[in-house]
Amino acid sequence: MTTGERRSRSTEAFYGRRHGKTLRPMQAEALETILPRYRIDLSVPAPGNLSALFQADVSEVRLEIGFGGGEHLLHDAETNPRTGLIGVEPFVNGMAKLMMALAGHPRGNVRIFDDDATRLLDWLPDASLDGLALLYPDPWPKKKHWKRRFVSSTNLDRFARALKPGGVFRFASDIDTYVNWTLLHCRAHRAFEWQAVEANNWHQPYTGWPGTRYEAKALREGRTPAYLTFVRK
């Protein structure tokens, strides 16, 4: 992909830095040796049935965008062995942490993409995902940066195309303005229906939710997380 193509698609606009602290030798080795086993190659056409991507026998496929250090992704993979999980994370340090974990405990129901999630979404076949999660994404709090928020009408179109009817989109955040932003965008999109029966539903963690380090930080700092669920009509 050329620089011009990246700019025209706003690629790399939805996340910030790609590198943090210098990787330790074992982390760098894990990236070099383990990541190729799990990385999805977008240069070849996507299979009609995404279960073909996985070594394990899976009956459904879900996508997690921005998995951070991989805590939730790994918990999901362990507790749902018949679910194929695709994780996207461009941040090298988070990817290295996940690769270290997978080096010790390989998961046949996990695949990875380490670049812009919109590229993967555009590669996926229509109605191929059973679920999609966007958990504690970068809120881009300054108004001039709101265009970088991953939830947008354009990306919701991508979600709607890739999700099966009845597929679930989950969004979690501790930033009120981003929660409200997501509610407004999803309510305005004809493909999604918010699942909230009672007023406090969106403050109840998902069933089996293990928590994340970002969530723990938010709670320590006095911010209340919200857990939104939308169904693809």
PyMOL commands that set and color helices and strands:
alter all, ss='L'
color gray80, all
select helices_A, chain A and resi 3-8+25-33+35-38+50-53+71-79+92-104+117-123+143-148+153-162+176-188+201-203+213-220
alter helices_A, ss='H'
color red, helices_A
select strands_A, chain A and resi 60-65+83-88+110-113+129-135+163-173+192-194+226-232
alter strands_A, ss='S'
color yellow, strands_A
deselect
rebuild
show_as cartoon
